[in-house]
Amino acid sequence: MPTISRLFVKISLVWLALALVAGAIMTFGGAQFLPILLPTHVHMFVVGWVTHMIVGVALWLFPKASKANPRGAEWLSWFALGGLSVGLLLRTVAEPARVFWPNDVWLWLLVVSAVLQWLGGMAFVINIWPRVKGKPS
């Protein structure tokens, strides 16, 4: 398994564990935690666990782009990892913080996190697109 795939998969497992902790806090911590943590909890699962896992496995198992460059532009994969991971990390801090300290700093941090996640996702799409092909004839 390539290093980039291994990192995506391991990071996805960390996000799964964090999402489970957030779920336990919402379940056992009382009803006041539900509106604060629910959006963050969903993003931890969807972007953190599911998306990181899918991207890691896709980079590993999809057909080779070419013999010279089997995994496509490697920098795009690293950019995808950075954008998705850092963007989600910023979101998990900024989203609950906005509830306790409502000011524009947290709002802008959420905007930055969304842009980073979008850029990371687009880097993956651009890099994996040439690897989506039919059987060779």
N, C-alpha and C positions, 0 to 999 in steps of 0.2 A: 504494500500500500504506500503510495507516495506521501511525503511529509505533509503536504498541504491538505490532503484528504484526512490523514490521521489527526491533524490539528482541528479541522472542522468537526470531525466526529467526537473528539475528546471535549471540545468546547461545547458541543451540543449536549453531551452528558452532564457537564457542569450546569448548563442552563436548565436541564431537566431537574436536577437536584434542587436548584434555587427556586424553580417554579413550584416544586412540591413543598418546599419550606414556606413559600408565600401562601400556598393553599392551606397549609396547616395553621398558619397564623390567622388567616381569614376564618377558618373553621372553628378553632379553639380560642381565638383571641377576643371574640365578641363581634357583634354586628357592626360596630363602628369601623372595623378594618375593611369590611367588604367594599364600600365605595372608594376607599383610598387605594387599595391594592388590586382590585379586580382588573382594571385595564393593564396594569403592569404585569400581573399574573398571566393574562392572555398573551401578551407580547413575549413573555419569557418562554411560554410553551410554543407559540407559533413561529416566531422569528428565531428564538434561542434554540429550542430543541428540534422542532420539525424542519425548519428551513436549513439550519446548519447541518443537520444530518443528511438531508436530501442533497445539498450542494456537495458535501464531502464524498458521498457515495457516487454521485454523478461524475465528479471529477476523476474518480478512481475507475469507474466501470464503463463509462460511455466509450464508443469506438474512438480510435486514435484520429486526431486531426490530420496528421501526415507522419511519414516516417522520420522526417527531420525534426518535427515539432509535435510530438505525440499528444501533449496535453494542451496545445494551444499556447497563447501568450501567458506565460507563467506569472508575469507581473499583474495581469488582470485577476488571476485567482487570488493572489495575495492582497490585492486591492479590495476584492470582494470580501475576503476574511476580515480585513481591517474595518471596512465600511459597515458591514453587518454587525460585527462584534462591538466596536466602539460606539456605533449609533445606538445599539440596544443597551449598552452599559449606561450611556448618558440618559437614555429614556427611563431606565429603572431608578435613576437618582432624581431626575427632574420631575417626573410625573407625581410621585408621592410628595415631593418637596413643595410643589405648587399648592397643595392643600394646606400645608402648615405655614408656609411663608409666601403668600400670593404676591408676586411681583413679576416684572417683565423679564428678569434674568432667567427664571425657570421656563417662561414661555419661549424665549429665544433659544434656550438650551434644548427644548423639545423640537423646535424648528431645525436646529443643527442636527439633532439625532435623526429626525425624519429624512433630511437630505442625505446624511451619511448612509442610512439604510437603503435609500433609493439608489444612490450611486453604487453601493456594494452589490445590490441586486442586478442592476443594469450591467455591471462589469461581468458578473457571472453569465448573464444572458448572452452578451456579446462574445464571451470566450467559449461558451458551450455550443452556440448555434452551429458552427461548422462541423461539430462532432455528431450532430443529429442527422443520420443518413441511413439509407436502406442497406440491405445486404449487397455486397459486391456481386456483380454478374459474371 
